[in-house]
Amino acid sequence: MQTTISLDLFDKDSTVRFIEINLLITLMQKKLKEEYYYFCEHLSDKIKKNILKFKVNNIIYYTNSFSYAEANKIKKFCLANKIKFFVIDNLVAAQKIKSYGIFLSSKNKLKYFIYKKFYIIGSAHNQLEYANKCRQKCNAIMLSPVFYNKKYSNNKLLGVNRFNLITKDWKTQIVALGGINQQTLQKTRMLKCSGLAFKNLVDNA
């Protein structure tokens, strides 16, 4: 027997929120891009559900205080759901945990990073940093910030046109990062990239 949820059970704000979340899930499931990357600090039941709802297929363990216990917990969840697992800037941890790959932040200035066992993702904000990530042999590069977020001032925001202009001659897989949320998700259709990366989109849903 099919269960029907009446929106009359919710107040006005809850009803609007319910509709917004379901529209967001529908949009994500249409596969705007081939790859979705989620920056994960920890796992909760809510986050697990949202990861699966939004069809996330890559998780990057994102933390200022690395925990092998938490990393292994996230990796176990990834393995169970066929999600690729990445560690940030920590080759020793990535080798120990046997992650799928490693994420090299824009702060990682190593001239060369060649480790064929891992899929390597890099982060860049401009052409100079892109060149460095190419020297590090990154398979995919995230360019940010595309849209507004609290980390960056407005004059550093790229927007759709600048993002596409900067990346038009890039030879790697391109991923859009920064300010991707419920309000900006529709705009990502215009981005010439193969993937989207986000955090708050999953955390706040």
C-alpha positions, 0 to 999 in steps of 0.5 A: 500500500502506498503511503501519501504524506499530506502537506497539511500536516506541516506549517507554511515554512516546513511545507516550503522547505519540504518542496525545496528539498524534493526539487533539489533532490530531483535536480541532482538525480538528473545528473547535471554533471558526471561527478559529484564531490562532497567535502565530508568532516564526519558522518551522521545518519542525516548526512548519509541519507543526503549523500545517497539522495544526491547521488554523490559519487566522490567523498573527500575527507575534509578536516583540520584534525585528521582522525584515522577512526573517522577516516576509516568510518567514512571509507567503510561507508564509501565502499558499501555504496560504491563511492570513491574516497579521497584524503586531503594533502596527506600521502601517508594517511592515503597509503595507510587507509588505501584511499581511492585517491588524494586531493591536493589543496591550492596550498600544496606547492610541491613542484611534482607529485607523481604517485600513479597508484592514486587518482589525484585531484587538485584545487586552483583559483587561477591559471598559475595554480592550474599550471602547478597542479598540472606539474603535480600530475592531477587527473582533475582540477577544481576551480573556485570560487564560482559563486558567493561563499563566506570565504571569499570577497565578491571581487574574487568570485568567478561567476559562470562566464569567467569560469568558462573563460579561464578553463576553456583550454584546460586539458584535465577534467574540470570541477566547479567548486565554491558557493554551490547550493540550493540557490545556485544549483540551476546555474551550474547547467551553464558551467563547462565542467564534468563535476561539481564539488560542495559541502553545504549543499549536503550538510544543510539539506 
